[in-house]
């Protein structure tokens, strides 16, 4: 029995396996800790994911904004180029806001350079009525005058009004260029005020004709004044001929011989010749073929331009179509070798409005007259049989030439405005 009690006592003193007893509230704590850490990692991962998504979206929006700006800026460049090609000064020259040269062609050029970048048109908002869901143009470029409608009249203003005329209606040499680009759901608009800079020519005032020698058939070369009309009683314009031959000059009312003889260099200095040649090259009106000039003059494309013809042989200019107008006269320079006999053979209704300058000899044929002035470095042979003056001095033509030719179109400083708003 003692043995049994001893054995029981020994069993009571034997510690349980596993060492000391652990408190019941610490059981499963490892699982809790693991769950907490997992939760933290899930939260951090979600936050990181949201951050990445947000940053990606912000980057996309930034890229879209930059793209929209670049497209809008391309529209400004296109509008400025359009104004440089021909500053619109009359209603007939109004620039159409939907001009393919400013929209379709520009859009296609951008897409060709950035293949697959954007669709050509942006669909309208499906939440509105179908009649209001017209597609939004990929890019819109508008040119309009710096005027606004106030008290029943259009008045010059620095506040843009895109309902204004699409030409320089107030004749101040300024117009707005307005470009809006749509990329995705981003709209970027750029607005600038463009200013025309003209080259101020300085042709000799009141000089109708200059030639070294004039030889004419019939009654002589008729030289008169048609503007101002009526001319003053005293001589208003002059002709300067160093050696008249044959019938010579048949002066009309209000015109007389120049009181002081000049040289061709005085009338048409080398600096002016070089400047006209450079201007023609810039305008794309420099030619080396008389045939090309004849075609160009007969289509009316030369109106308001300097046309420079440079050849190594004598040329013949002939037409049955009026060349130039009082408002848009032509300066035509025929630059041929000294001693070459050129022919000016124009008939029907082919009157010339502008200044005709011949470096060399010039033979007048046909029946049409020159309205403005004529300068020839050599002999002027008149073989025409017109019933009016061969040369009719026109002050309005000369004035328009001296202040007509644009040399550049620039952005007026501090007029660049940018707008970024969601597309509607």
C-alpha positions as CSV (number, residue, x, y, z in Angstrom):
1,X,0.0,0.0,0.0
2,X,2.9,2.4,0.8
3,X,4.2,1.5,-2.6
4,X,0.9,2.5,-4.2
5,X,0.7,5.8,-2.2
6,X,4.3,6.6,-3.1
7,X,3.5,5.9,-6.8
8,X,0.5,8.2,-6.6
9,X,2.5,10.9,-4.9
10,X,5.1,10.6,-7.5
11,X,2.5,10.9,-10.2
12,X,1.1,14.1,-8.6
13,X,4.6,15.7,-8.5
14,X,5.5,14.9,-12.2
15,X,5.3,18.1,-14.3
16,X,3.2,17.9,-17.4
17,X,4.9,17.4,-20.7
18,X,5.8,20.7,-22.4
19,X,7.2,22.5,-19.5
20,X,5.4,25.1,-17.4
21,X,1.7,25.7,-17.9
22,X,0.9,28.7,-20.3
23,X,-2.0,31.0,-19.6
24,X,-5.2,30.1,-21.5
25,X,-5.5,33.8,-23.1
26,X,-2.3,33.4,-25.0
27,X,-3.4,30.4,-27.0
28,X,-3.9,31.2,-30.8
29,X,-2.0,34.5,-30.6
30,X,0.3,33.6,-33.6
31,X,-2.8,33.2,-35.8
32,X,-4.0,36.7,-34.8
33,X,-0.5,38.2,-35.5
34,X,-0.5,36.6,-38.9
35,X,-3.9,37.9,-39.7
36,X,-2.9,41.4,-38.6
37,X,0.1,41.4,-40.8
38,X,-1.9,40.0,-43.8
39,X,-4.4,42.8,-43.3
40,X,-1.7,45.4,-43.2
41,X,-0.1,44.1,-46.4
42,X,-3.6,44.0,-48.1
43,X,-4.2,47.6,-47.1
44,X,-0.7,48.7,-48.3
45,X,-1.1,46.7,-51.5
46,X,-4.5,48.3,-52.2
47,X,-3.1,51.7,-51.5
48,X,-0.1,51.1,-53.7
49,X,-2.4,49.8,-56.5
50,X,-4.7,52.9,-56.1
51,X,-1.6,55.1,-56.2
52,X,-0.3,53.4,-59.4
53,X,-3.7,53.6,-61.1
54,X,-4.0,57.3,-60.0
55,X,-0.6,58.1,-61.3
56,X,-1.2,56.3,-64.6
57,X,-4.4,58.2,-65.1
58,X,-2.7,61.5,-64.2
59,X,0.0,60.6,-66.7
60,X,-2.6,59.8,-69.4
61,X,-4.4,63.1,-68.7
62,X,-1.1,65.0,-68.9
63,X,-0.2,63.3,-72.2
64,X,-3.7,64.1,-73.5
65,X,-3.4,67.7,-72.5
66,X,0.0,67.9,-74.2
67,X,-1.3,66.3,-77.3
68,X,-4.3,68.7,-77.4
69,X,-1.9,71.6,-77.0
70,X,0.4,70.4,-79.7
71,X,-2.5,70.0,-82.1
72,X,-3.9,73.4,-81.3
73,X,-0.5,75.0,-81.8
74,X,-0.3,73.3,-85.2
75,X,-3.6,74.9,-86.0
76,X,-2.1,78.3,-85.0
77,X,0.8,77.6,-87.3
78,X,-1.5,76.7,-90.2
79,X,-3.6,79.8,-89.7
80,X,-0.5,82.0,-89.6
81,X,0.7,80.3,-92.8
82,X,-2.6,80.9,-94.5
83,X,-2.4,84.7,-93.7
84,X,1.2,84.8,-95.0
85,X,0.1,83.2,-98.2
86,X,-2.5,86.0,-98.8
87,X,-3.8,88.5,-96.3
88,X,-7.6,88.8,-96.8
89,X,-8.5,92.4,-97.3
90,X,-11.9,92.2,-99.0
91,X,-15.1,90.2,-98.5
92,X,-14.3,88.2,-101.7
93,X,-11.2,87.0,-99.9
94,X,-13.0,85.9,-96.8
95,X,-11.3,82.9,-95.2
96,X,-13.7,80.1,-94.7
97,X,-13.4,78.6,-91.2
98,X,-14.0,75.2,-92.8
99,X,-11.3,75.8,-95.4
100,X,-9.7,72.4,-96.1
101,X,-6.4,74.0,-96.1
102,X,-6.9,74.8,-92.4
103,X,-8.8,71.7,-91.2
104,X,-9.0,68.6,-93.3
105,X,-5.5,68.8,-94.8
106,X,-4.0,69.7,-91.4
107,X,-5.8,66.9,-89.7
108,X,-4.7,64.4,-92.3
109,X,-1.1,65.6,-92.1
110,X,-1.1,65.2,-88.3
111,X,-2.5,61.8,-88.5
112,X,-0.1,60.7,-91.2
113,X,2.8,61.8,-88.9
114,X,1.3,60.1,-85.9
115,X,-0.2,56.9,-87.3
116,X,-3.2,55.6,-85.4
117,X,-3.0,58.4,-82.8
118,X,-6.6,59.7,-83.0
119,X,-9.8,59.2,-84.9
120,X,-10.6,62.1,-87.3
121,X,-13.8,63.1,-85.5
122,X,-15.0,62.8,-81.9
123,X,-18.5,61.4,-81.4
124,X,-21.1,63.6,-79.8
125,X,-22.6,63.1,-76.3
126,X,-25.1,60.2,-76.4
127,X,-27.0,61.7,-73.5
128,X,-28.3,64.6,-75.6
129,X,-30.9,64.6,-78.3
130,X,-29.7,63.0,-81.6
131,X,-30.0,66.3,-83.4
132,X,-27.4,67.8,-81.0
133,X,-25.0,65.0,-81.3
134,X,-23.0,66.2,-84.2
135,X,-19.4,64.9,-84.3
136,X,-16.9,67.3,-82.8
137,X,-14.1,68.2,-85.3
138,X,-10.7,66.9,-84.4
139,X,-9.4,70.4,-85.0
140,X,-11.0,73.8,-85.8
141,X,-9.1,76.8,-87.1
142,X,-10.8,80.1,-87.6
143,X,-9.5,83.5,-88.8
144,X,-11.6,86.6,-88.1
145,X,-11.1,90.3,-87.8
146,X,-10.5,92.1,-84.5
147,X,-13.9,93.8,-84.4
148,X,-17.0,93.3,-82.4
149,X,-20.6,94.4,-82.8
150,X,-21.4,97.4,-80.6
151,X,-24.4,99.8,-80.9
152,X,-25.3,98.5,-84.3
153,X,-21.9,98.7,-85.9
154,X,-18.7,96.7,-86.1
155,X,-16.0,98.4,-84.1
156,X,-12.3,97.6,-83.6
157,X,-11.8,95.6,-80.4
158,X,-9.2,93.5,-78.6
159,X,-12.0,91.2,-77.5
160,X,-12.3,88.2,-79.9
161,X,-15.6,87.7,-81.6
162,X,-15.6,84.7,-83.8
163,X,-18.8,86.0,-85.6
164,X,-16.7,88.8,-87.1
165,X,-15.8,88.9,-90.8
166,X,-13.2,86.5,-92.0
167,X,-11.1,89.3,-93.6
168,X,-9.4,92.5,-92.5
169,X,-12.6,94.5,-92.6
170,X,-11.3,97.5,-90.6
171,X,-8.0,97.6,-92.6
172,X,-5.8,97.9,-89.5
173,X,-3.6,94.9,-90.4
174,X,-4.7,92.7,-87.5
175,X,-6.8,89.5,-87.3
176,X,-7.4,86.8,-84.7
177,X,-6.2,83.2,-85.3
178,X,-8.3,80.9,-83.2
179,X,-7.4,77.2,-83.0
180,X,-9.3,74.5,-81.0
181,X,-8.1,70.9,-80.8
182,X,-10.1,67.9,-79.4
183,X,-8.2,64.9,-78.1
184,X,-10.1,62.2,-76.2
185,X,-12.1,64.2,-73.7
186,X,-9.7,67.2,-73.6
187,X,-10.2,70.4,-75.4
188,X,-7.3,72.9,-75.8
189,X,-7.9,76.3,-77.4
190,X,-5.2,78.8,-78.4
191,X,-6.0,82.3,-79.5
192,X,-3.5,84.9,-80.9
193,X,-3.7,88.2,-82.6
194,X,-1.8,88.3,-85.9
195,X,-0.4,91.4,-87.4
196,X,0.5,92.1,-91.0
197,X,3.9,93.7,-91.7
198,X,4.1,95.3,-95.1
199,X,7.2,96.2,-97.1
200,X,7.0,99.9,-97.9
201,X,8.2,100.3,-101.4
202,X,9.1,103.8,-102.6
203,X,8.7,104.1,-106.3
204,X,9.2,107.5,-107.8
205,X,6.0,109.6,-107.2
206,X,4.2,111.0,-110.2
207,X,6.6,109.5,-112.8
208,X,4.5,107.9,-115.5
209,X,7.2,106.9,-118.0
210,X,11.0,106.5,-118.1
211,X,12.9,105.3,-121.1
212,X,16.2,106.0,-122.7
213,X,14.7,106.3,-126.2
214,X,11.1,106.4,-127.4
215,X,10.2,105.7,-131.0
216,X,6.6,105.4,-132.1
217,X,4.4,105.0,-135.1
218,X,1.2,106.8,-135.8
219,X,0.7,109.9,-133.6
220,X,3.3,108.9,-131.0
221,X,3.2,107.1,-127.6
222,X,0.3,108.5,-125.7
223,X,1.1,109.3,-122.0
224,X,-1.7,110.8,-119.8
225,X,-3.1,111.0,-116.3
226,X,-6.2,109.1,-115.3
227,X,-6.0,109.5,-111.6
228,X,-6.5,111.8,-109.9
229,X,-9.5,112.6,-112.0
230,X,-10.0,115.3,-112.8
231,X,-6.3,116.1,-112.6
232,X,-5.1,119.6,-111.6
233,X,-4.7,122.2,-114.3
234,X,-0.9,122.3,-113.7
235,X,1.1,119.3,-114.8
236,X,0.5,116.5,-112.3
237,X,2.7,113.7,-113.6
238,X,5.9,113.5,-115.7
239,X,7.6,111.5,-118.4
240,X,11.4,111.3,-118.6
241,X,12.8,110.3,-122.0
242,X,16.4,111.1,-122.9
243,X,16.2,110.8,-126.7
244,X,12.8,110.8,-128.4
245,X,12.8,109.5,-132.0
246,X,10.2,109.4,-134.7
247,X,6.9,110.5,-133.3
248,X,8.2,110.3,-129.8
249,X,5.8,111.3,-127.0
250,X,2.2,112.4,-127.4
251,X,1.5,114.0,-124.0
252,X,-2.0,114.2,-122.7
253,X,-3.7,116.6,-120.2
254,X,-1.8,117.4,-117.0
255,X,1.4,115.6,-117.9
256,X,4.7,117.1,-119.0
257,X,8.4,116.3,-119.6
258,X,10.5,115.9,-116.5
259,X,12.1,119.1,-115.5
260,X,15.3,117.3,-114.5
261,X,16.6,114.3,-116.4
262,X,17.4,111.3,-114.2
263,X,19.1,107.9,-114.9
264,X,17.5,104.5,-114.8
265,X,19.5,103.8,-111.7
266,X,17.8,106.8,-110.0
267,X,14.4,105.4,-110.9
268,X,15.1,101.7,-110.4
269,X,18.2,101.3,-108.2
270,X,19.9,98.0,-107.9
271,X,18.9,97.7,-104.2
272,X,15.2,97.9,-105.2
273,X,15.7,95.4,-108.0
274,X,17.4,92.9,-105.7
275,X,14.6,93.4,-103.1
276,X,11.9,92.8,-105.7
277,X,13.7,89.6,-106.9
278,X,14.0,88.4,-103.3
279,X,10.3,89.1,-102.6
280,X,9.2,87.3,-105.7
281,X,11.3,84.3,-104.7
282,X,9.6,84.3,-101.3
283,X,6.1,84.7,-102.8
284,X,6.7,81.9,-105.4
285,X,6.3,84.4,-108.2
286,X,9.9,84.2,-109.6
287,X,10.0,82.7,-113.1
288,X,12.6,81.9,-115.8
289,X,10.1,81.2,-118.5
290,X,7.9,83.7,-120.4
291,X,5.3,81.0,-121.1
292,X,4.9,80.4,-117.3
293,X,4.5,84.1,-116.7
294,X,1.9,84.4,-119.5
295,X,-0.1,81.7,-117.9
296,X,0.3,83.1,-114.4
297,X,-0.8,86.6,-115.5
298,X,-3.8,85.4,-117.4
299,X,-5.3,83.5,-114.5
300,X,-5.4,86.5,-112.1
301,X,-3.1,84.9,-109.6
302,X,-0.6,87.7,-110.1
303,X,-3.0,90.4,-108.7
304,X,-1.4,92.1,-105.7
305,X,2.0,90.4,-106.3
306,X,5.5,91.1,-107.5
307,X,6.2,89.0,-110.6
308,X,9.9,88.7,-111.5
309,X,10.9,87.2,-114.9
310,X,14.7,86.5,-115.3
311,X,15.9,85.1,-118.6
312,X,19.0,85.0,-120.8
313,X,17.0,85.8,-124.0
314,X,14.3,88.3,-125.1
315,X,10.7,87.5,-124.1
316,X,7.2,88.0,-125.3
317,X,4.4,88.8,-122.9
318,X,0.9,88.4,-124.5
319,X,-2.6,88.2,-123.1
320,X,-6.2,88.8,-123.7
321,X,-7.1,89.1,-120.0
322,X,-6.8,92.1,-117.6
323,X,-3.8,91.9,-115.3
324,X,-4.1,93.4,-111.9
325,X,-6.6,95.9,-110.5
326,X,-6.4,99.4,-109.0
327,X,-6.7,97.8,-105.5
328,X,-4.3,94.9,-106.2
329,X,-1.9,96.1,-108.9
330,X,1.0,94.0,-110.2
331,X,4.7,94.9,-110.3
332,X,6.2,93.0,-113.3
333,X,10.0,93.0,-113.8
334,X,11.3,91.7,-117.1
335,X,15.0,91.2,-116.4
336,X,16.7,90.4,-119.7
337,X,20.1,91.0,-121.1
338,X,21.1,94.5,-122.2
339,X,20.2,95.1,-125.8
340,X,17.5,92.4,-125.9
341,X,14.2,93.4,-127.6
342,X,11.3,92.2,-125.6
343,X,7.6,92.4,-126.7
344,X,4.6,93.5,-124.7
345,X,1.7,92.3,-126.9
346,X,-1.6,92.5,-125.2
347,X,-5.0,92.8,-126.9
348,X,-8.7,92.8,-126.2
349,X,-9.3,93.5,-122.6
350,X,-5.8,92.8,-121.4
351,X,-5.1,96.1,-119.7
352,X,-2.3,96.1,-117.2
353,X,-2.7,97.8,-113.7
354,X,0.6,98.2,-112.0
355,X,4.2,99.1,-112.8
356,X,5.9,97.4,-115.8
357,X,9.7,97.5,-115.5
358,X,11.9,96.2,-118.4
359,X,15.7,95.8,-118.0
360,X,16.4,95.9,-121.8
361,X,14.4,97.2,-124.7
362,X,10.6,97.0,-124.8
363,X,8.3,97.0,-127.9
364,X,4.6,97.8,-127.2
365,X,2.2,96.0,-129.5
366,X,-1.5,95.3,-129.3
367,X,-4.3,97.7,-128.3
368,X,-4.3,97.7,-124.5
369,X,-2.9,100.2,-122.1
370,X,-0.8,100.3,-119.0
371,X,-2.4,101.9,-116.0
372,X,0.2,103.0,-113.4
373,X,3.7,103.5,-114.8
374,X,6.2,102.1,-117.2
375,X,10.0,102.1,-116.9
376,X,12.4,100.7,-119.6
377,X,16.2,100.9,-119.3
378,X,16.6,100.9,-123.1
379,X,14.5,101.8,-126.1
380,X,10.7,101.9,-126.0
381,X,9.2,101.0,-129.4
382,X,5.5,101.7,-129.7
383,X,3.9,99.6,-132.5
384,X,0.5,99.5,-131.1
385,X,-2.6,101.2,-132.5
386,X,-4.8,101.8,-129.4
387,X,-7.3,104.6,-129.3
388,X,-6.3,105.6,-125.7
389,X,-3.0,106.5,-124.0
390,X,-0.6,103.7,-124.0
391,X,0.5,104.7,-120.5
392,X,-2.0,106.3,-118.1
393,X,-0.5,107.4,-114.9
394,X,-2.6,106.3,-111.9
395,X,-1.8,107.7,-108.5
396,X,-4.0,105.1,-106.7
397,X,-2.1,102.3,-108.3
398,X,1.2,103.7,-107.3
399,X,0.1,104.4,-103.7
400,X,-1.3,100.8,-103.4
401,X,2.0,99.4,-104.7
402,X,4.1,101.5,-102.3
403,X,2.1,100.2,-99.3
404,X,0.8,96.8,-100.4
405,X,3.3,93.9,-100.2
406,X,3.3,91.9,-97.0
407,X,6.7,90.7,-95.9
408,X,5.6,88.8,-92.8
409,X,2.7,88.0,-90.5
410,X,3.7,87.9,-86.9
411,X,2.0,87.3,-83.5
412,X,1.3,90.6,-81.6
413,X,3.4,90.4,-78.4
414,X,1.4,89.4,-75.2
415,X,-1.7,88.3,-77.1
416,X,-1.1,84.5,-76.8
417,X,-4.0,83.0,-74.8
418,X,-4.5,79.3,-73.8
419,X,-7.7,77.6,-72.6
420,X,-8.0,74.0,-71.4
421,X,-11.5,72.8,-70.7
422,X,-13.4,69.5,-71.0
423,X,-14.8,69.0,-74.4
424,X,-18.6,69.5,-74.6
